[in-house]
Amino acid sequence: MSGTFESVNEKIIKSKKRVQNHGEVFTPKRIVKKMLDLPHIRQACQNLTSTFLEPGAGEGAFLVEVLNKKMKMVLKNYGNDLTQYENYSLLALSTLYGVELLEDNAQKCVMNMHQVYYEAYQQQAIVHGAKMKNKVLDSAKLIISKNIAQGNFLTKSSASGNPIVFSEWQPVNLRTNTKTIKVQRTEYTLEDIIEGVKKADGEPSIHSEKVKQLDFFDLFNNEEIPVIEAKRMRYIPVKITDVYKEVMEEING
Ligand SMILES: C[S@@+](CC[C@H](N)C(=O)[O-])C[C@H]1O[C@@H](n2cnc3c(N)ncnc32)[C@H](O)[C@@H]1O
């Protein structure tokens, strides 16, 4: 009964023009659920480290449902320990990627992913009589914002015209009962991913590289004007609850 009610009220088309211009027709929830229930996909949804990339993500119909399924797995396996729940839920979140052309859809997709994560975490915090931690929420926000790109999947470029860049969040020494997970972040362009390029651990993409510049006051300490060099940086392995800090170190040599 509630299923019928839901599908009657579900909006799958925003406007005729958007359907014509962008092929925008959202997949109804019950169809998404049926598709994700196909045996091999169901299995992948239950595996916390299997990755998903949705090329025309819309408002995240598939990603949101996969996240729901993964969060249920995290609850089942790590619900007794809030620290483990926080760590494994962020790991699950870090495996979901999407590209969406239209700004409003991409924003809604980000918000929908965040809402699923937030509500599941909030529920668990209540069960454990604890408060949600800011570092967990901030890391969730950072991961979602890096994993959902507004851009064109066909040209592989973002809204700003630069190549689409995704972060890989590779768990370091993950064992069955690890309590706090460390991850190594490495950036790849969508082109790199499709071409199967392997980069050095921690390497940022040149399209999002942070440049560390000499201190401004150094200019007054030397007679000669120093050359402002761009330092080569890389992400260092960090606790998954600390990824929001985006800590990098300088590469020597
Ligand atoms: C048929 S809808 C499906 C949306 C979502 N996957 C779902 O099942 O509800 C296709 C989506 O792809 C987006 N899209 C169209 N062309 C695209 C492109 N070149 N790159 C990325 N997204 C695109 C549209 O804006 C639209 O949101």
The ligand as an SDF file (V2000), in Angstrom:
LIG
                    3D

 27 29  0  0  0  0  0  0  0  0999 V2000
   17.9510    9.3160  -17.2060 C   0  0  0  0  0  0  0  0  0  0  0  0
   18.5510   10.4720  -15.9910 S   0  0  0  0  0  0  0  0  0  0  0  0
   19.0000    9.3300  -14.7210 C   0  0  0  0  0  0  0  0  0  0  0  0
   19.3260    9.9550  -13.4060 C   0  0  0  0  0  0  0  0  0  0  0  0
   19.6440    8.9570  -12.2760 C   0  0  0  0  0  0  0  0  0  0  0  0
   20.7260    8.0820  -12.6400 N   0  0  0  0  0  0  0  0  0  0  0  0
   18.4350    8.1370  -11.9490 C   0  0  0  0  0  0  0  0  0  0  0  0
   18.4370    6.9350  -12.2470 O   0  0  0  0  0  0  0  0  0  0  0  0
   17.4740    8.6870  -11.3850 O   0  0  0  0  0  0  0  0  0  0  0  0
   20.0880   10.9680  -16.7270 C   0  0  0  0  0  0  0  0  0  0  0  0
   20.8820   11.9990  -15.9430 C   0  0  0  0  0  0  0  0  0  0  0  0
   22.1270   12.1860  -16.6140 O   0  0  0  0  0  0  0  0  0  0  0  0
   22.4530   13.5690  -16.6610 C   0  0  0  0  0  0  0  0  0  0  0  0
   23.3230   13.7490  -17.8300 N   0  0  0  0  0  0  0  0  0  0  0  0
   22.9670   13.9260  -19.1260 C   0  0  0  0  0  0  0  0  0  0  0  0
   24.0580   14.0260  -19.9000 N   0  0  0  0  0  0  0  0  0  0  0  0
   25.1320   13.9020  -19.0850 C   0  0  0  0  0  0  0  0  0  0  0  0
   26.5500   13.9260  -19.2860 C   0  0  0  0  0  0  0  0  0  0  0  0
   27.0730   14.0890  -20.5060 N   0  0  0  0  0  0  0  0  0  0  0  0
   27.3660   13.7960  -18.2130 N   0  0  0  0  0  0  0  0  0  0  0  0
   26.8460   13.6320  -16.9600 C   0  0  0  0  0  0  0  0  0  0  0  0
   25.5240   13.6050  -16.7120 N   0  0  0  0  0  0  0  0  0  0  0  0
   24.6700   13.7330  -17.7560 C   0  0  0  0  0  0  0  0  0  0  0  0
   21.1220   14.2630  -16.7280 C   0  0  0  0  0  0  0  0  0  0  0  0
   21.1950   15.5990  -16.2670 O   0  0  0  0  0  0  0  0  0  0  0  0
   20.2510   13.3630  -15.8700 C   0  0  0  0  0  0  0  0  0  0  0  0
   20.2640   13.8110  -14.5240 O   0  0  0  0  0  0  0  0  0  0  0  0
  1  2  1  0
  2  3  1  0
  2 10  1  0
  3  4  1  0
  4  5  1  0
  5  6  1  0
  5  7  1  0
  7  8  2  0
  7  9  1  0
 10 11  1  0
 11 12  1  0
 11 26  1  0
 12 13  1  0
 13 14  1  0
 13 24  1  0
 14 15  1  0
 14 23  1  0
 15 16  2  0
 16 17  1  0
 17 18  1  0
 17 23  2  0
 18 19  1  0
 18 20  2  0
 20 21  1  0
 21 22  2  0
 22 23  1  0
 24 25  1  0
 24 26  1  0
 26 27  1  0
M  CHG  2   2   1   9  -1
M  END
$$$$
